[in-house]
Amino acid sequence: MTAQIIYETLRDFHLADDLADRAARDGFLEWLITLPARNDPHTEARRALNTLSTQRDPNRACSLFVDFLTQAASRPFGRPERKGGSKMRRRILH
């Protein structure tokens, strides 16, 4: 499901604050899960923010959804670290 459709769905429902938090989180997770496996979430979040940049709704669920996308777009990628490999395993076992 695209971020645009999720945003419009959240905009149509005016929810209490606690339900808005949950709806925004669920919407973000649905967006994330429905991304194709070959797509990078970081890049897709930036692309979604570009399409949603003209639409700012005062609805709390919408603003939280955009905040989640912003965090996903700005979060740097972690680099894999070596954990010691076979040398570390031998040291632990012996």
N, C-alpha and C positions, 0 to 999 in steps of 0.2 A: 504494500500500500504506500502511496506516495505521501510525502510530508504535507503537501498541499491539501489532500483529501482529509488527512488526520486533523490538520489545523482547522479546516472548515467544519468538520464534525464537532470538534471541541468548541468552536465559536458558537455553534447553534444551541448548545446546552449550557445554561447558566447553573452552576453547581455551587454548593457550599464549599468553604475553603478546604476542608479535609477531603472531600470528594474530588475537588479540582486537582489537588496534589496527586491523588491516585490515578485520576483520568489522564493527567499529563504524563505521568510515569508509564502507565500502560500504553499510551499512545506512542511514546518514544520507543519502548521495547518492541511494540508491534512494527514500527518503522524499521528498527534495527534488524529484527528477525526476518523481515520480508525482503531485505536487500539481497541481491544475487551474491553468491559466494565469491565471485571474482571481483566484486566492487569493494573498494576501500571505504570503510565507514567514515574515516576522517575527511576524505575528499567529498563523499556524498553528503555529509553534514554541512560542509561549506556550500555545496551546490544548493542544498535545500534552503539554507539561510539566504542565499542570493534570490531565490524565488519568493521567499516570504518577507523580504526586506521592505516591500512596499505595503505590506498588510500588517499593521500593528493594531491589535484589538485589546481593549482594556480588560477583557475576560482573563481571570487568573489562570485558568487551565491553559489558555493560549500562550500567555507570557511564560509560564513554567515550561511548556513544551519547547518554546524558542530558547529558553535558558539551557535546557538539556541539549539541544542541538548545538548551541554555542559552546558548551563545555566539550562536546564530542569533537567539534571542529578545531578547538584551540589546544586540546590535550596533545602533547608531543608523544611520538611513538617511543616505547621503551626498547632499548637494545638488549638482545639476549646476552646473558652473562654466563660465563663458565662456572660451573659449580665444583670443579675439581676433577671430574671424570673418573677414570679407573684408578688413578693414583690416590684420590681421596677415598674411594671405596676400599682399597687395600689397607689404607691406614686405619680406617674405622673397624674393619673386620679383624685385623691382626694386631 
